[in-house]
């Protein structure tokens, strides 16, 4: 598979040749191509990040258990906010209050969830 950096190297080599032979029209087209490659690289980076996030979310969705108004993962003593996950797909650990309940640090107002068992 050809990588974007391989394509960029080839385009840069063509750009050097175009400058050396003083073909300004070709130099201009190569510059346009370099810009397109940079756009592709940015899009590729963004898509990889989105894929990683989707895989992470899928793992969470498959492993989390809803119990007492919060999502729990085996081996994690701190639950995740039900609202944050279900509305935004955002995994937010809840903060434990001094009274055995949990609150979500992301919510504007304090909303106590069910007391921990």
LOGURO-512558 format. One line per field, with one value per residue: x, y, z of N, C-alpha, C, O, CB in turn; residue in three letters. Coordinates in nm, 4 decimals, m for minus. Atoms other than C-alpha are relative to their C-alpha. Glycine has a CB too. Layout:
N
n_X <- X/...;
n_Y <- Y/...;
n_Z <- Z/...;
ca_X <- X/...;
ca_Y <- Y/...;
ca_Z <- Z/...;
c_X <- X/...;
c_Y <- Y/...;
c_Z <- Z/...;
o_X <- X/...;
o_Y <- Y/...;
o_Z <- Z/...;
cb_X <- X/...;
cb_Y <- Y/...;
cb_Z <- Z/...;
marmar <- Ala/...;
***
This chain:
117
n_X <- 0.0843/m0.0749/0.0394/0.0066/m0.1355/m0.0660/0.0528/m0.0544/m0.1397/0.0006/0.0426/m0.1118/m0.1016/0.0507/m0.0089/m0.1404/m0.0267/0.0731/m0.0739/m0.1282/0.0185/0.0702/0.1353/0.0776/0.1349/m0.0119/m0.0303/0.1258/0.0855/m0.0592/0.0335/0.1402/0.0014/m0.0533/0.1086/0.0981/m0.0581/0.0073/0.1401/0.0222/m0.0682/0.0803/0.1222/m0.0395/m0.0271/0.1298/0.0732/m0.0625/0.0422/0.1409/0.0057/m0.0473/0.1057/0.1122/m0.0388/m0.0002/0.1404/0.0561/m0.0500/0.0713/0.1403/0.0081/m0.0488/0.0604/0.1267/0.0794/0.0459/0.0237/m0.0072/m0.1355/m0.0647/m0.1121/m0.0890/m0.0684/m0.1340/m0.0035/0.0782/0.0722/0.0936/0.0064/0.1276/0.0953/0.0436/m0.1103/m0.0217/0.1154/0.0305/m0.1169/m0.1029/m0.1154/m0.0225/m0.0392/0.0038/0.0718/m0.0729/0.0685/0.0228/m0.0304/0.1177/0.0199/0.0669/m0.0877/0.0491/m0.0737/m0.0703/0.0278/0.1306/m0.0015/0.0556/m0.0298/0.1069/m0.0440/0.0507/0.0316/m0.1070/m0.0793/0.0303;
n_Y <- m0.1176/m0.1250/m0.0944/m0.1406/m0.0560/0.0458/m0.0848/m0.1347/0.0036/0.0024/m0.1327/m0.0919/0.0263/m0.0607/m0.1459/m0.0392/0.0099/m0.1088/m0.1254/0.0066/m0.0230/m0.1282/0.0162/m0.0650/0.0569/0.1266/m0.0331/m0.0430/0.1188/0.0824/m0.0670/0.0344/0.1403/0.0055/m0.0456/0.1084/0.1052/m0.0457/0.0152/0.1435/0.0396/m0.0490/0.0798/0.1338/m0.0089/m0.0161/0.1264/0.0961/m0.0363/0.0367/0.1460/0.0385/m0.0345/0.0917/0.1301/m0.0148/m0.0056/0.1327/0.0823/m0.0411/0.0414/0.1460/0.0470/m0.0722/0.0489/m0.1051/0.0423/m0.1095/m0.1317/m0.0311/0.1098/0.0583/0.0928/0.0925/m0.0412/m0.1456/m0.0272/m0.1261/0.0117/m0.1042/m0.0704/0.0560/m0.1043/m0.0384/0.1061/0.0217/m0.1190/m0.0535/0.1045/m0.0521/0.0820/m0.0887/0.0589/m0.0785/m0.0330/0.0491/m0.1024/0.0477/0.0651/0.1287/m0.0166/m0.0478/m0.1105/m0.0158/m0.1285/m0.0696/m0.0639/m0.1359/0.0074/0.1248/0.0985/0.1221/0.1265/0.0960/0.0277/0.1188/0.1195;
n_Z <- 0.0000/0.0094/m0.1046/0.0400/m0.0027/0.1230/0.1077/m0.0200/0.0446/0.1470/0.0457/m0.0260/0.1022/0.1242/m0.0176/0.0214/0.1443/0.0657/m0.0251/0.0690/0.1439/0.0079/0.0527/m0.1045/m0.0026/m0.0714/m0.1396/m0.0601/m0.0150/m0.1058/m0.1261/m0.0257/m0.0405/m0.1363/m0.0875/m0.0082/m0.0837/m0.1398/m0.0387/m0.0193/m0.1223/m0.1118/m0.0050/m0.0430/m0.1432/m0.0657/0.0111/m0.0914/m0.1354/m0.0124/m0.0054/m0.1329/m0.0947/0.0226/m0.0538/m0.1459/m0.0396/0.0201/m0.1102/m0.1207/0.0138/m0.0124/m0.1293/m0.1125/m0.0534/m0.0633/m0.1321/m0.0950/0.0633/0.0476/0.0725/m0.0722/0.0705/m0.0902/m0.0382/m0.0201/m0.1205/0.0160/0.1125/0.1030/0.0058/0.0948/0.0921/0.0896/0.0979/0.0871/0.0798/0.0704/0.0145/m0.0722/m0.1183/m0.1088/m0.1336/m0.0989/m0.1225/m0.1186/m0.1021/m0.1346/m0.0559/0.0638/0.1291/0.1055/0.0821/0.1250/0.0018/0.1249/m0.0019/m0.0541/m0.1340/m0.0705/0.0142/m0.0657/0.0528/m0.1048/m0.0953/0.0326/m0.0831;
ca_X <- 0.0000/0.1312/0.1353/0.0621/0.4218/0.5442/0.3172/0.4410/0.8032/0.7240/0.5451/0.8376/1.0768/0.8573/0.8486/1.2295/1.2440/0.9798/1.1789/1.5046/1.3619/1.1797/0.8373/0.6243/0.2902/0.4030/0.5446/0.2068/0.0205/0.2624/0.2036/m0.1718/m0.1093/0.1007/m0.1909/m0.4293/m0.1926/m0.1813/m0.5631/m0.5679/m0.3182/m0.5296/m0.8450/m0.6664/m0.5472/m0.8992/m1.0512/m0.7992/m0.8873/m1.2592/m1.2033/m1.0052/m1.2825/m1.5513/m1.3578/m1.3143/m1.6871/m1.7764/m1.5563/m1.7236/m2.0755/m2.0029/m1.8410/m2.0324/m2.3225/m2.5998/m2.6689/m2.8185/m2.8283/m2.4642/m2.2475/m1.9936/m1.6942/m1.5481/m1.2368/m1.3239/m1.4399/m1.5745/m1.8902/m1.9544/m2.2322/m2.5391/m2.6533/m2.3130/m2.2781/m2.6312/m2.6611/m2.3053/m2.1180/m1.8817/m1.7309/m1.7194/m1.6212/m1.8487/m1.7130/m1.7959/m1.9561/m1.8909/m2.2319/m2.1886/m2.3467/m2.1960/m2.2267/m2.1247/m1.8535/m1.9675/m2.3172/m2.3863/m2.5912/m2.5278/m2.7299/m2.6856/m2.7188/m2.8203/m2.6203/m2.3385/m2.3838;
ca_Y <- 0.0000/0.3426/0.5896/0.9585/1.0337/0.8195/1.0174/1.3434/1.2415/1.1654/1.4979/1.6826/1.5132/1.6225/1.9759/1.9912/1.8741/2.1298/2.4102/2.2919/2.2916/2.6193/2.4890/2.7314/2.5808/2.2373/2.3920/2.5517/2.2240/2.0397/2.3012/2.2404/1.8674/1.9218/2.1149/1.8324/1.5820/1.7919/1.7965/1.4181/1.3773/1.5929/1.4009/1.0686/1.1753/1.2831/0.9575/0.7508/0.9422/0.8892/0.5174/0.4852/0.6633/0.4441/0.1292/0.2565/0.3371/m0.0053/m0.1733/0.0278/m0.0451/m0.4177/m0.4385/m0.1871/m0.2895/m0.0490/m0.0779/0.1668/0.4539/0.4298/0.2223/m0.0097/m0.1904/m0.5012/m0.4100/m0.0386/0.0749/0.4047/0.4091/0.6156/0.8689/0.7179/1.0468/1.1405/0.8010/0.7716/1.1298/1.2167/0.8827/1.0463/0.8188/1.0297/0.8814/0.9953/1.1633/1.0054/1.2358/1.2095/1.0491/0.7309/0.8714/0.9726/1.2918/1.3730/1.6404/1.7304/1.8344/2.1990/2.1183/1.8564/1.5484/1.2668/0.9229/0.6172/0.5417/0.2964/m0.0531;
ca_Z <- 0.0000/m0.0915/0.1943/0.1733/0.2682/m0.0246/m0.2565/m0.1045/m0.1669/m0.5301/m0.5729/m0.4129/m0.6549/m0.9472/m0.8027/m0.7991/m1.1603/m1.2634/m1.0992/m1.2524/m1.6042/m1.5290/m1.6210/m1.4191/m1.5206/m1.3988/m1.0806/m1.0129/m1.0690/m0.8425/m0.5707/m0.6062/m0.5772/m0.2641/m0.1105/m0.1944/m0.0335/0.2826/0.2887/0.2460/0.5270/0.7599/0.6686/0.7159/1.0611/1.1567/1.0305/1.2253/1.5425/1.4796/1.4199/1.7426/1.9332/1.7740/1.8667/2.2222/2.2461/2.1074/2.3675/2.6433/2.5126/2.4998/2.8422/3.0566/3.2780/3.3751/3.7459/3.9950/3.7441/3.6366/3.4039/3.5612/3.4151/3.5746/3.7655/3.7846/4.1287/3.9962/3.7803/3.4672/3.4187/3.2526/3.0992/2.9590/2.7924/2.6563/2.5307/2.4244/2.4173/2.6624/2.9273/3.2417/3.5754/3.8524/4.1640/4.4970/4.7495/5.1193/5.1635/4.9595/4.6455/4.3130/4.1106/3.7568/3.7348/3.3817/3.4756/3.5515/3.8577/4.1247/4.0455/4.2875/4.1454/4.3385/4.6465/4.6006/4.7332;
c_X <- 0.0891/m0.0496/m0.0032/0.1402/0.0808/m0.0439/0.0571/0.1464/0.0084/m0.0375/0.1116/0.1118/m0.0415/0.0102/0.1425/0.0357/m0.0664/0.0722/0.1300/m0.0162/m0.0798/m0.1346/m0.0960/m0.1432/0.0009/0.0278/m0.1274/m0.0927/0.0520/m0.0305/m0.1455/m0.0106/0.0535/m0.1060/m0.1067/0.0508/m0.0054/m0.1437/m0.0327/0.0638/m0.0801/m0.1270/0.0298/0.0248/m0.1301/m0.0787/0.0583/m0.0409/m0.1457/m0.0161/0.0436/m0.1071/m0.1190/0.0308/m0.0036/m0.1440/m0.0662/0.0439/m0.0765/m0.1442/m0.0159/0.0360/m0.0696/m0.1349/m0.0715/m0.0570/m0.0126/0.0220/0.1371/0.0537/0.1252/0.0797/0.0641/0.1401/0.0145/m0.0925/m0.0840/m0.0925/0.0094/m0.1409/m0.0897/m0.0397/0.1086/0.0229/m0.1157/m0.0300/0.1174/0.1055/0.1324/0.0142/0.0569/m0.0109/m0.0748/0.0907/m0.0822/m0.0166/0.0356/m0.1136/m0.0312/m0.0758/0.1024/m0.0656/0.0872/0.0681/m0.0298/m0.1330/0.0083/m0.0505/0.0362/m0.1202/0.0492/m0.0635/m0.0222/0.1218/0.0737/m0.0330/0.1260;
c_Y <- 0.1244/0.0953/0.1420/0.0605/m0.0448/0.0860/0.1406/0.0066/0.0023/0.1364/0.1018/m0.0193/0.0614/0.1522/0.0491/m0.0035/0.1159/0.1334/0.0019/0.0278/0.1282/m0.0098/0.0499/m0.0538/m0.1328/0.0238/0.0396/m0.1189/m0.0914/0.0616/m0.0281/m0.1432/m0.0165/0.0441/m0.1073/m0.1143/0.0377/m0.0125/m0.1468/m0.0505/0.0434/m0.0823/m0.1416/m0.0030/0.0096/m0.1315/m0.1073/0.0277/m0.0386/m0.1509/m0.0501/0.0273/m0.0949/m0.1390/0.0020/0.0005/m0.1369/m0.0940/0.0312/m0.0512/m0.1501/m0.0503/0.0636/m0.0607/0.1160/m0.0540/0.1228/0.1374/0.0410/m0.1215/m0.0433/m0.0905/m0.0909/0.0511/0.1499/0.0320/0.1265/m0.0113/0.1190/0.0580/m0.0572/0.1039/0.0366/m0.1064/m0.0083/0.1186/0.0400/m0.1044/0.0471/m0.0805/0.0876/m0.0753/0.0938/0.0266/m0.0488/0.1148/m0.0590/m0.0808/m0.1329/0.0062/0.0512/0.1173/0.0093/0.1360/0.0826/0.0745/0.1352/0.0007/m0.1325/m0.0917/m0.1291/m0.1211/m0.0952/m0.0258/m0.1266/m0.1108/m0.0446;
c_Z <- 0.0000/0.1074/m0.0554/m0.0001/m0.1213/m0.1183/0.0104/m0.0453/m0.1523/m0.0564/0.0218/m0.1024/m0.1334/0.0083/m0.0246/m0.1484/m0.0738/0.0190/m0.0794/m0.1498/m0.0262/m0.0705/0.1086/0.0089/0.0762/0.1477/0.0742/0.0249/0.1111/0.1365/0.0380/0.0509/0.1424/0.1007/0.0184/0.0876/0.1478/0.0522/0.0262/0.1294/0.1224/0.0154/0.0495/0.1510/0.0787/m0.0023/0.0911/0.1439/0.0237/0.0103/0.1378/0.1051/m0.0146/0.0561/0.1528/0.0524/m0.0134/0.1120/0.1280/m0.0043/0.0196/0.1395/0.1200/0.0379/0.0686/0.1303/0.0890/m0.0624/m0.0479/m0.0755/0.0747/m0.0932/0.1032/0.0274/0.0219/0.1167/m0.0114/m0.1211/m0.0961/m0.0044/m0.1099/m0.1043/m0.0991/m0.1074/m0.0990/m0.0906/m0.0894/m0.0351/0.0588/0.1291/0.1110/0.1311/0.0924/0.1191/0.1188/0.0983/0.1343/0.0597/m0.0689/m0.1312/m0.1005/m0.0725/m0.1247/m0.0018/m0.1253/0.0018/0.0688/0.1430/0.0637/m0.0097/0.0620/m0.0648/0.1175/0.0877/m0.0400/0.0984/0.0702;
o_X <- 0.1862/m0.1699/0.0507/0.1710/0.1644/0.0376/0.0895/0.1889/0.0923/0.0233/0.1344/0.1735/0.0412/0.0425/0.1625/0.1046/m0.0058/0.0794/0.1680/0.0676/m0.1112/m0.1705/m0.1332/m0.2013/m0.0881/m0.0265/m0.1480/m0.1558/m0.0260/m0.0585/m0.1760/m0.0850/0.0016/m0.1179/m0.1569/m0.0260/m0.0309/m0.1651/m0.1011/0.0059/m0.0955/m0.1648/m0.0467/m0.0172/m0.1465/m0.1383/m0.0159/m0.0677/m0.1801/m0.0995/m0.0198/m0.1310/m0.1760/m0.0565/m0.0476/m0.1745/m0.1466/m0.0362/m0.1170/m0.1931/m0.1159/m0.0067/m0.0671/m0.2092/m0.0130/m0.1294/0.0794/0.0745/0.1608/0.0066/0.2037/0.0238/0.1007/0.2123/0.1221/m0.2128/m0.1678/m0.0467/0.0738/m0.2384/m0.0495/m0.0420/0.0823/0.0488/m0.0936/m0.0809/0.0976/0.2051/0.2397/m0.0774/0.1750/m0.1191/m0.0592/0.1834/m0.2041/0.0776/0.0636/m0.1012/m0.1427/m0.1198/0.2142/m0.1879/0.2029/0.0014/m0.0016/m0.1552/0.0853/0.0048/0.0661/m0.2311/0.1319/m0.1838/0.0050/0.2362/0.0152/m0.0728/0.1237;
o_Y <- 0.1323/0.1161/0.1705/0.1447/0.0306/0.1263/0.2024/0.1059/0.0717/0.1828/0.1877/0.0778/0.1195/0.2183/0.1527/0.0850/0.1764/0.2147/0.1049/0.0942/0.1614/0.0761/m0.0246/m0.0587/m0.1583/m0.0464/0.0008/m0.1279/m0.1506/m0.0105/m0.0510/m0.1714/m0.0972/m0.0147/m0.1289/m0.1733/m0.0470/m0.0507/m0.1799/m0.1329/m0.0338/m0.1183/m0.1974/m0.0965/m0.0562/m0.1700/m0.1862/m0.0653/m0.0883/m0.1988/m0.1387/m0.0556/m0.1379/m0.2036/m0.0937/m0.0649/m0.1756/m0.1725/m0.0595/m0.1077/m0.1952/m0.1588/0.0069/m0.1113/0.1861/m0.1536/0.2042/0.2270/0.1588/m0.2336/0.0392/m0.1601/m0.0463/0.0906/0.1963/0.0072/0.1535/m0.0448/0.2201/m0.0104/m0.0668/0.0737/0.0479/m0.0736/m0.0153/0.1003/0.0763/m0.0723/0.0254/m0.0832/0.1225/m0.1199/0.2158/m0.0497/m0.0320/0.1891/m0.1784/m0.1303/m0.1835/m0.0967/0.0878/0.1244/m0.0327/0.2384/0.2024/0.1634/0.1533/0.0719/m0.2295/m0.0573/m0.1992/m0.1244/m0.0610/m0.0252/m0.2209/m0.0876/m0.1425;
o_Z <- 0.0753/0.1228/m0.1624/m0.0845/m0.1712/m0.2013/m0.0910/m0.1044/m0.2098/m0.1528/m0.0633/m0.1464/m0.2037/m0.0904/m0.0881/m0.1992/m0.1622/m0.0732/m0.1352/m0.2107/m0.1406/m0.1511/0.1993/0.1174/0.1573/0.2330/0.1893/0.1303/0.1857/0.2323/0.1551/0.1449/0.2195/0.2082/0.1287/0.1636/0.2335/0.1673/0.1230/0.2002/0.2171/0.1269/0.1281/0.2193/0.1814/0.0983/0.1496/0.2200/0.1310/0.0871/0.1951/0.1930/0.0857/0.1141/0.2167/0.1521/0.0714/0.1628/0.2008/0.0936/0.0755/0.1790/0.2293/m0.0462/0.1512/0.1320/0.0976/0.0036/m0.0742/m0.0567/0.1212/m0.1779/0.2119/m0.0642/0.0597/0.1091/0.0747/m0.2303/m0.0682/0.0267/m0.2259/m0.2236/m0.2188/m0.2232/m0.2199/m0.2012/m0.2053/m0.0999/0.0025/0.2113/0.1100/0.1694/0.0859/0.1465/0.1226/0.1259/0.1445/0.1717/m0.0562/m0.1825/m0.0640/m0.0847/m0.1258/0.0134/m0.1282/m0.0804/0.1631/0.2268/m0.0060/0.0312/0.0037/m0.0908/0.2326/0.0422/m0.0933/0.2126/0.1447;
cb_X <- m0.0961/m0.0141/0.0964/m0.0937/0.0721/m0.0320/m0.1543/m0.0119/0.0711/m0.0977/m0.1285/0.0549/0.0233/m0.1473/m0.0461/0.0949/m0.0507/m0.1437/0.0299/0.0646/m0.0714/0.0860/m0.0300/m0.0029/m0.0538/0.1106/0.1039/m0.0691/m0.0078/0.1536/0.0241/m0.0852/0.0829/0.1257/m0.0636/m0.0333/0.1450/0.0495/m0.0927/0.0553/0.1413/m0.0349/m0.0666/0.1260/0.0898/m0.0813/0.0010/0.1530/0.0192/m0.0800/0.0888/0.1294/m0.0452/m0.0322/0.1405/0.0739/m0.0752/0.0420/0.1512/0.0025/m0.0542/0.0909/0.1462/m0.0171/0.0223/m0.1140/0.0972/0.0905/m0.0484/0.0952/0.0351/m0.0490/0.1090/0.0048/0.0964/m0.0434/0.0917/0.0989/m0.1428/0.0405/0.0230/m0.1242/m0.0429/0.1299/0.0184/m0.1211/m0.0374/0.0631/0.0186/m0.0152/0.0954/m0.0874/0.1430/m0.1291/0.0282/0.0776/m0.1475/0.0320/m0.1195/m0.0710/m0.1223/0.0334/0.0009/m0.0939/0.1490/0.0011/m0.1028/m0.0850/m0.1519/0.0371/m0.0410/m0.0329/0.0991/m0.0505/m0.0558/0.1522/m0.0582;
cb_Y <- m0.0005/0.0636/m0.0085/0.0799/m0.0409/m0.1493/0.0047/0.0415/m0.1251/m0.1070/0.0447/m0.0211/m0.1518/m0.0430/0.0405/m0.0929/m0.1357/0.0092/0.0170/m0.1372/m0.1203/0.1009/m0.1513/0.1492/m0.0206/m0.0861/0.1142/0.1028/m0.0778/m0.0142/0.1527/0.0178/m0.0846/0.0885/0.1268/m0.0522/m0.0273/0.1474/0.0567/m0.0781/0.0599/0.1479/m0.0048/m0.0457/0.1209/0.1121/m0.0489/0.0047/0.1508/0.0534/m0.0617/0.0753/0.1455/m0.0096/m0.0393/0.1306/0.1035/m0.0561/0.0228/0.1543/0.0403/m0.0650/0.0254/0.1488/m0.1189/0.0495/m0.1047/m0.0157/0.1011/0.0385/0.0422/m0.0785/0.0762/m0.1429/m0.0439/0.0786/0.0113/0.1202/m0.0125/m0.0566/0.1498/m0.0521/0.1229/0.0221/m0.1343/m0.0308/0.1163/0.1062/m0.0384/0.1540/m0.1187/0.1279/m0.0281/m0.0717/0.1542/m0.1179/0.0511/0.1162/0.0923/m0.0895/0.0980/m0.1135/0.1351/m0.0156/m0.0233/m0.0979/m0.0892/0.0941/0.0185/0.0265/m0.0206/0.0039/m0.0619/m0.1312/m0.0132/0.0315/m0.1171;
cb_Z <- 0.1222/m0.1413/0.1202/0.0945/0.1288/m0.0272/0.0046/0.1488/0.0550/m0.0519/0.0738/0.1425/m0.0160/m0.0264/0.1419/0.0792/m0.0564/0.0550/0.1514/0.0217/m0.0644/m0.0709/m0.0404/m0.0241/m0.1444/m0.0615/0.0075/m0.0896/m0.1331/m0.0204/m0.0111/m0.1278/m0.0979/0.0126/m0.0565/m0.1401/m0.0418/0.0123/m0.1092/m0.1189/0.0044/m0.0195/m0.1386/m0.0760/0.0305/m0.0684/m0.1442/m0.0131/0.0238/m0.1189/m0.1101/0.0352/m0.0207/m0.1505/m0.0498/0.0422/m0.0845/m0.1365/0.0210/0.0149/m0.1374/m0.1014/0.0094/m0.0347/0.0992/m0.0943/0.0629/0.1209/0.0934/0.1193/m0.1454/0.1234/m0.0834/m0.0595/m0.1037/m0.1307/0.1189/m0.0163/0.0523/m0.1396/m0.0232/0.0732/0.0767/0.0806/0.0705/0.0831/0.0915/0.0829/m0.1490/0.0296/m0.0314/0.0024/0.0535/0.0443/0.0103/0.0648/m0.0013/0.0901/m0.0103/0.0923/0.0109/m0.0990/0.0796/m0.1223/0.0105/m0.1138/0.0696/m0.0866/m0.0028/0.1485/m0.1503/0.1485/m0.1053/m0.0607/0.1428/0.0022/m0.0863;
marmar <- Unk/Unk/Unk/Unk/Unk/Unk/Unk/Unk/Unk/Unk/Unk/Unk/Unk/Unk/Unk/Unk/Unk/Unk/Unk/Unk/Unk/Unk/Unk/Unk/Unk/Unk/Unk/Unk/Unk/Unk/Unk/Unk/Unk/Unk/Unk/Unk/Unk/Unk/Unk/Unk/Unk/Unk/Unk/Unk/Unk/Unk/Unk/Unk/Unk/Unk/Unk/Unk/Unk/Unk/Unk/Unk/Unk/Unk/Unk/Unk/Unk/Unk/Unk/Unk/Unk/Unk/Unk/Unk/Unk/Unk/Unk/Unk/Unk/Unk/Unk/Unk/Unk/Unk/Unk/Unk/Unk/Unk/Unk/Unk/Unk/Unk/Unk/Unk/Unk/Unk/Unk/Unk/Unk/Unk/Unk/Unk/Unk/Unk/Unk/Unk/Unk/Unk/Unk/Unk/Unk/Unk/Unk/Unk/Unk/Unk/Unk/Unk/Unk/Unk/Unk/Unk/Unk;
***
